[in-house]
Amino acid sequence: MDDINFFDKVYQVARLIPAGRVTSYGAIASYLGTKGSSRMVGYAMQASGKAHPQVPAHRVVNRQGLLTAKFHFGGNLMAQLLESEGVKVVDDQVQNFKTIFWDPAVELAL
């Protein structure tokens, strides 16, 4: 994994988030061993539209479950994508956030 760039590492983790679950920028950063780089994870998500295979960037939210990146999706698309997977969103806030939170450090532990 050392020979690929940070954005690609972020995309590899994000592609593993199951439908109906969400994670945070910080959880991905921490899993990658770069705990203070939540903002860089956000930049990666912002640029993910050009990544192949596709990256489910709509499943990455802030640490409180807020859809802080929704304007990058345009309108309510981020919420609509999450809701189509069974995630309830009210006023740009993921409901039952702690219940559906996907922590890569736990979920991908060997």
N, C-alpha and C positions, 0 to 999 in steps of 0.2 A: 504494500500500500504506500510505501515511501516514494515510489517513483511517479506517483500521480499528484496533481496539484490539489490544493485545499478545497476548491469548489467541487472537484470530482469526488473527493472523499465525502463531502457533505451530501452530494447527490446519491452516492452509494448507500448512505444511511437513510436518507429520506425515501428512497425507493422501497425500503423495507417496512415502512409504516403501513400497517394494514388499513384497509378501508374501514371507516367507522371509528378510527382512533386518531388522536392528535398528539403531537409532541411540541416542544418549545425550541427556540433558537439556542437557548442556553444548554438544554439537555443534549443536543447534537454536539455543540462545542465541547462540553464536558466529556462526552463519550470519545471524542477525537483527541482528547488530551490537551485541549486548548481552551480551558475553562473561561478565560476572559475574552473570548472572540465571538460572543453572541452576535454582535453587529456584523461581523464578517459572514456569519452563517446567513444573516438577513440579506446581505449583498448577494450571496450565492443564490438564495431563493429568488431574488429579484431578477437575476440573470438566467434562471433555469429554463426559461421558455425556449432557449436555443439548444438545450441539452437533449441528447438522444442516447438511450431511450428516455421517454418522458419522465419528469420528476413531479410527484404529487405535492407540489409546493403549498397547496391549499390546506394540507394537513399539518403545517408548521405555523404555530401561533406564538404569542408572547407568553411569558411565564405566568400570567394571570388568566390565560385562555382568551385574550382579546384578539380580534382579527385586525391587528395593526397594519397588515400589508394589504388590506382589502382594496385600496386605491390602485394597486398595481394590477389587480385583476379586472378592474373596471366595474362600476356599479356594485351590485350585490352578488357577483359571480362566485366569490370565495365562499360566502355563506350558502349559496345555492348548491355548490359542489359538495360542501360538507353535509348539508341537509339531505342530498340525494344518497348519501352513504349512511344515513340514520343519525347523524350528529345534530342535536338540537342547538340552534343559535338564536339568541334573543338580544337585540340591540348590540350586535357585533361581539357578543360574549358567548363562548361555548358553555353550554349547560352541562352539569355533571362532569366538569373538567377533570377532577381528581380521579373519577371512576374510569374515564376513557383515556386518560393520559398514558401514552406509550413512552416509556423511558428506555432508550437504547442500552444504557448501562445495565439494566435489569433484563430486558427482553433478549439482548444479544450476548448475554454472559455465557461463557463456555461451560 
